[in-house]
Amino acid sequence: MSKLRILTLLITAVLGPSLSARTWTDKDGRSMEAEIVSADELQVTVSKGGKEFKLPLDRLSDKDQAFVEEWLEEQEDGKKEEAPAVAAPGSLSFDGKPLLVGGKTNLFTYDYSPEQLEKTQKLKGKDTGYKIALALPATFDPAKPQRVFVVCTAVNDAKQGLAGNVGMMGFFGKQCAENGWVCFAYDTNLGRQDHDMDLVAAMEKLNSQWPQFKTWEFAVGGFSGGAKACFFPCAYLIKNEYKVVSAFLAGCNADRSGDGQAAYRVPKAAYKNIKVFLGNPDYKADYAPPMAASLKKNGMSIIRAEVHKGKNSLDYAQFAIALKWFAGQE
């Protein structure tokens, strides 16, 4: 298959929302929106809808080729200036393993305990273990108070289910770390499942490793279906006396906070101090009013709605604004 044919298929494929708003255009005028992952002198790798594709540079527009050249120069400069990502041996670890800081993803996998496995089987789950993903700011110190963002993702098909919450760490982790937040995602060994044993097991592990963990502040959030789903871990955390301070709802057109409250029998009054950030593209600004009305009915009145240019996708700048607002920094 020719390079032109490959590029045409990539550009015309019907994919889910991208993680950034950059538009790539080939020399025939066809375009696609995707996030740059890597590049060399022959091709650029981009990510869209959780999938990665390689685009031949000589088929892209002159503007795109110039962008890639500048991007490569920035990456090279960054490598020269970047501090070591791994903490000094023994100084920062999790369950005996060294931790990366500066937004790098740390992934830990575990088998369920016999008791956890028994409960999972009663819930008709086929998973046998769980995952914990963490991205940490450069200044992370588990002995000091921290803010934690809990990542939630949509599950519209089997592939998204397998990628799970951990699959979204590439977007949320870096932004959280740059703004002083811990980013946390949990999954089963089979990805997202219709029970919460992975969340229960992950929280038990985190509390066992970091004694101060339960005293930290928590935010929940995601994009589209992930924004809707975030109110289930939100309710779980509140039920178990964690301090949930905020929720980031991007591209969300329906409020599911009431479902989470009902599932864990959490009163609306427990949500009154939660800050909610509604982020949408400008052409879908009409999502915000009905969302705000529903959130208020379910106990939340501290609501901020913002819009961004471009498609219905996650927006780095908007998420950074939300994190600063949650932390009282703006």
C-alpha positions as CSV (number, residue, x, y, z in Angstrom):
1,M,0.0,0.0,0.0
2,S,1.4,3.4,-0.9
3,K,2.3,6.1,1.6
4,L,-0.4,8.3,0.1
5,R,-3.0,5.6,0.5
6,I,-2.0,5.0,4.1
7,L,-2.2,8.7,4.9
8,T,-5.6,9.0,3.2
9,L,-7.0,6.1,5.3
10,L,-5.7,7.7,8.5
11,I,-7.1,11.1,7.7
12,T,-10.5,9.9,6.6
13,A,-11.0,7.4,9.5
14,V,-13.9,8.1,11.9
15,L,-12.3,8.2,15.3
16,G,-13.1,9.5,18.8
17,P,-12.2,12.9,20.2
18,S,-8.5,13.8,20.2
19,L,-6.4,14.8,23.1
20,S,-5.3,18.1,21.6
21,A,-6.6,20.7,19.1
22,R,-3.7,20.6,16.5
23,T,-4.9,20.0,12.9
24,W,-2.6,18.1,10.5
25,T,-3.1,18.6,6.8
26,D,-1.6,16.7,3.8
27,K,-0.6,18.2,0.5
28,D,-4.0,17.3,-1.0
29,G,-5.8,19.4,1.6
30,R,-7.1,16.5,3.7
31,S,-6.9,17.1,7.5
32,M,-7.2,15.3,10.8
33,E,-6.9,16.5,14.4
34,A,-4.4,14.6,16.6
35,E,-1.7,14.9,19.2
36,I,2.0,14.6,18.3
37,V,3.7,11.7,20.1
38,S,7.1,11.4,18.4
39,A,8.9,12.2,15.2
40,D,12.1,11.8,13.1
41,E,13.3,13.0,9.8
42,L,11.0,10.7,7.9
43,Q,7.7,10.5,9.7
44,V,5.6,11.8,12.6
45,T,3.7,9.6,15.1
46,V,0.4,11.1,16.2
47,S,-2.3,9.9,18.6
48,K,-6.1,10.2,18.1
49,G,-8.9,8.4,19.9
50,G,-6.4,6.3,21.9
51,K,-4.7,5.0,18.7
52,E,-1.3,5.9,17.2
53,F,-0.6,6.5,13.5
54,K,2.6,7.2,11.6
55,L,2.4,9.9,8.9
56,P,5.1,10.4,6.2
57,L,6.5,13.8,6.6
58,D,6.9,14.3,2.8
59,R,3.1,14.0,2.4
60,L,2.3,16.7,5.0
61,S,1.9,20.4,4.4
62,D,4.9,22.7,4.6
63,K,3.4,24.2,7.7
64,D,3.2,20.8,9.4
65,Q,6.7,19.9,8.4
66,A,8.0,23.2,9.9
67,F,6.0,22.5,13.1
68,V,7.6,19.0,13.4
69,E,11.1,20.5,12.9
70,E,10.5,23.0,15.7
71,W,9.0,20.3,17.9
72,L,12.1,18.1,17.5
73,E,14.3,21.1,18.4
74,E,12.3,21.7,21.5
75,Q,12.5,18.1,22.5
76,E,16.2,18.1,22.1
77,D,16.5,21.3,24.2
78,G,14.3,19.8,26.8
79,K,16.5,16.7,27.1
80,K,19.5,19.0,27.8
81,E,17.6,20.9,30.5
82,E,15.4,18.2,32.1
83,A,16.4,17.1,35.6
84,P,16.6,13.3,36.2
85,A,13.1,11.9,36.4
86,V,14.1,9.2,38.9
87,A,14.5,10.2,42.5
88,A,17.7,9.2,44.4
89,P,17.7,5.5,45.2
90,G,15.8,4.8,48.4
91,S,14.5,8.4,48.8
92,L,11.2,8.0,47.0
93,S,9.5,4.7,46.4
94,F,6.2,2.9,46.4
95,D,5.8,-0.6,47.7
96,G,9.6,-1.0,47.5
97,K,9.9,0.2,43.9
98,P,11.5,3.6,42.9
99,L,9.2,6.3,41.8
100,L,9.5,8.5,38.7
101,V,8.5,12.2,39.2
102,G,7.9,15.1,36.9
103,G,4.7,13.7,35.3
104,K,6.1,10.3,34.3
105,T,3.6,7.5,34.7
106,N,4.4,4.9,37.3
107,L,2.4,1.7,36.8
108,F,2.0,-1.0,39.4
109,T,0.1,-4.3,39.0
110,Y,-1.2,-6.6,41.7
111,D,-3.2,-9.7,42.2
112,Y,-6.3,-9.5,44.3
113,S,-6.0,-10.9,47.8
114,P,-8.0,-14.1,48.4
115,E,-10.7,-12.0,50.1
116,Q,-10.8,-9.4,47.3
117,L,-10.9,-12.1,44.6
118,E,-13.8,-13.8,46.4
119,K,-15.8,-10.5,46.5
120,T,-15.0,-9.9,42.8
121,Q,-16.3,-13.3,41.8
122,K,-19.5,-12.6,43.8
123,L,-19.8,-9.5,41.7
124,K,-19.4,-11.7,38.6
125,G,-16.1,-10.1,37.7
126,K,-13.6,-12.1,35.6
127,D,-10.6,-10.0,36.6
128,T,-8.0,-11.4,39.0
129,G,-6.1,-8.2,39.9
130,Y,-5.8,-4.5,39.7
131,K,-3.5,-1.6,38.5
132,I,-2.4,1.6,40.1
133,A,-1.1,4.4,37.9
134,L,0.5,7.5,39.4
135,A,2.1,10.6,38.0
136,L,3.8,12.9,40.5
137,P,5.0,16.5,40.6
138,A,8.8,17.0,40.9
139,T,8.4,18.2,44.5
140,F,6.3,15.3,45.6
141,D,6.7,14.3,49.3
142,P,4.1,11.8,50.7
143,A,4.8,13.1,54.2
144,K,3.2,16.5,53.2
145,P,-0.4,17.3,52.2
146,Q,-1.1,16.6,48.6
147,R,-3.9,17.2,46.0
148,V,-4.9,14.1,44.0
149,F,-6.7,14.0,40.7
150,V,-8.6,10.8,40.1
151,V,-8.8,10.0,36.3
152,C,-12.0,8.5,34.8
153,T,-12.6,7.5,31.2
154,A,-15.5,6.6,29.0
155,V,-16.1,3.1,27.8
156,N,-17.9,3.1,24.5
157,D,-16.4,-0.1,23.1
158,A,-14.2,-3.1,24.1
159,K,-11.0,-1.3,23.2
160,Q,-11.7,1.7,25.4
161,G,-12.7,-0.7,28.2
162,L,-9.4,-2.5,27.9
163,A,-7.4,0.8,27.9
164,G,-9.3,1.9,30.9
165,N,-8.7,4.8,33.2
166,V,-4.9,4.2,32.9
167,G,-5.1,4.8,29.2
168,M,-5.8,8.5,29.9
169,M,-2.7,9.1,32.1
170,G,-0.9,10.5,29.0
171,F,-3.1,13.5,29.0
172,F,-3.9,14.1,32.6
173,G,-0.6,13.1,34.3
174,K,1.7,15.7,32.8
175,Q,-0.7,18.6,33.4
176,C,-1.3,17.5,37.0
177,A,2.4,17.2,37.8
178,E,3.1,20.6,36.2
179,N,0.5,22.2,38.4
180,G,1.6,20.4,41.6
181,W,-1.0,17.6,41.7
182,V,-0.7,13.9,42.0
183,C,-2.5,12.1,39.2
184,F,-4.0,8.7,40.0
185,A,-5.8,6.1,37.9
186,Y,-7.0,2.6,38.8
187,D,-8.2,-0.4,36.7
188,T,-8.6,-4.1,36.9
189,N,-6.1,-6.3,35.0
190,L,-8.8,-6.5,32.3
191,G,-9.4,-2.7,32.2
192,R,-12.6,-1.1,33.2
193,Q,-15.2,-3.4,34.7
194,D,-18.7,-3.0,36.1
195,H,-17.7,-3.2,39.8
196,D,-15.5,-1.2,42.1
197,M,-13.1,-3.8,43.6
198,D,-10.2,-2.4,41.7
199,L,-10.9,1.0,43.3
200,V,-11.3,-0.6,46.8
201,A,-8.1,-2.6,46.4
202,A,-6.1,0.4,45.0
203,M,-7.2,2.7,47.9
204,E,-6.2,0.0,50.4
205,K,-2.8,-0.3,48.8
206,L,-2.2,3.5,48.7
207,N,-3.2,3.9,52.4
208,S,-0.9,1.1,53.4
209,Q,2.1,2.8,51.6
210,W,1.4,6.4,52.4
211,P,-0.1,6.8,56.0
212,Q,-1.2,10.4,55.2
213,F,-3.0,9.5,52.0
214,K,-6.5,9.6,53.4
215,T,-6.0,13.2,54.7
216,W,-5.2,14.6,51.2
217,E,-7.6,16.5,49.0
218,F,-9.1,14.8,46.0
219,A,-10.6,15.8,42.7
220,V,-12.3,13.6,40.1
221,G,-12.9,14.1,36.5
222,G,-12.7,13.1,32.8
223,F,-13.9,13.8,29.3
224,S,-17.5,13.0,28.0
225,G,-18.4,9.6,29.4
226,G,-15.5,9.8,31.8
227,A,-16.9,13.0,33.2
228,K,-20.2,11.3,33.8
229,A,-18.5,8.2,35.4
230,C,-16.4,10.2,37.8
231,F,-19.2,10.7,40.2
232,F,-19.1,7.0,41.1
233,P,-15.5,7.2,42.6
234,C,-16.5,10.6,43.9
235,A,-19.3,9.0,45.9
236,Y,-17.1,6.1,47.0
237,L,-14.5,8.6,48.3
238,I,-17.1,10.7,50.2
239,K,-18.7,7.6,51.6
240,N,-15.3,6.5,53.0
241,E,-14.5,9.9,54.4
242,Y,-12.0,11.2,51.9
243,K,-12.1,14.9,51.2
244,V,-13.4,15.5,47.7
245,V,-12.9,19.1,46.8
246,S,-13.6,19.4,43.0
247,A,-14.8,17.8,39.8
248,F,-13.6,18.4,36.2
249,L,-16.3,17.7,33.6
250,A,-15.1,18.2,30.0
251,G,-17.4,17.7,27.0
252,C,-20.1,16.5,29.3
253,N,-23.8,16.7,28.4
254,A,-25.4,14.8,31.2
255,D,-25.1,14.9,35.0
256,R,-24.6,11.4,36.7
257,S,-23.9,12.7,40.2
258,G,-27.3,11.5,41.4
259,D,-26.5,8.0,40.2
260,G,-23.3,8.0,42.2
261,Q,-25.1,9.3,45.3
262,A,-27.7,6.6,45.0
263,A,-25.2,3.8,44.4
264,Y,-23.3,4.6,47.6
265,R,-26.1,6.2,49.6
266,V,-24.4,9.5,50.0
267,P,-26.5,12.6,50.9
268,K,-26.6,15.6,48.7
269,A,-25.4,17.7,51.6
270,A,-22.0,16.1,51.3
271,Y,-21.4,17.7,47.9
272,K,-22.0,21.3,48.9
273,N,-18.4,22.4,49.0
274,I,-17.3,20.6,45.8
275,K,-16.1,23.0,43.0
276,V,-17.3,21.9,39.6
277,F,-15.5,23.0,36.4
278,L,-17.5,22.6,33.2
279,G,-15.3,22.7,30.1
280,N,-16.7,22.7,26.5
281,P,-15.9,23.9,23.0
282,D,-17.5,27.2,22.3
283,Y,-20.0,25.6,19.8
284,K,-21.3,23.4,22.6
285,A,-21.5,26.1,25.3
286,D,-25.2,25.2,25.6
287,Y,-24.2,22.0,27.5
288,A,-23.4,24.1,30.6
289,P,-26.8,25.6,31.7
290,P,-28.7,22.3,32.0
291,M,-25.6,20.6,33.6
292,A,-25.4,23.4,36.1
293,A,-29.1,23.2,37.0
294,S,-28.8,19.4,37.5
295,L,-25.6,19.7,39.6
296,K,-27.3,22.3,41.8
297,K,-30.2,19.9,42.4
298,N,-27.7,17.3,43.5
299,G,-26.0,19.6,46.1
300,M,-23.3,21.4,44.1
301,S,-23.5,25.2,43.7
302,I,-19.9,26.2,43.2
303,I,-19.8,25.9,39.4
304,R,-17.6,27.5,36.7
305,A,-18.2,27.1,33.0
306,E,-15.6,27.8,30.4
307,V,-15.3,27.3,26.7
308,H,-12.4,26.7,24.3
309,K,-11.8,27.0,20.6
310,G,-11.8,23.9,18.4
311,K,-13.5,20.5,18.5
312,N,-15.2,18.7,21.3
313,S,-12.0,17.4,22.9
314,L,-9.8,17.6,26.0
315,D,-8.0,20.9,26.2
316,Y,-4.6,21.2,28.0
317,A,-5.0,24.9,28.8
318,Q,-8.5,24.5,30.1
319,F,-7.6,21.6,32.4
320,A,-4.7,23.7,33.8
321,I,-7.1,26.6,34.5
322,A,-9.4,24.1,36.3
323,L,-6.5,22.7,38.5
324,K,-5.4,26.2,39.5
325,W,-9.0,27.2,40.4
326,F,-9.5,24.0,42.4
327,A,-6.4,24.9,44.4
328,G,-7.4,28.5,45.0
329,Q,-4.6,29.8,42.8
330,E,-6.8,32.0,40.6
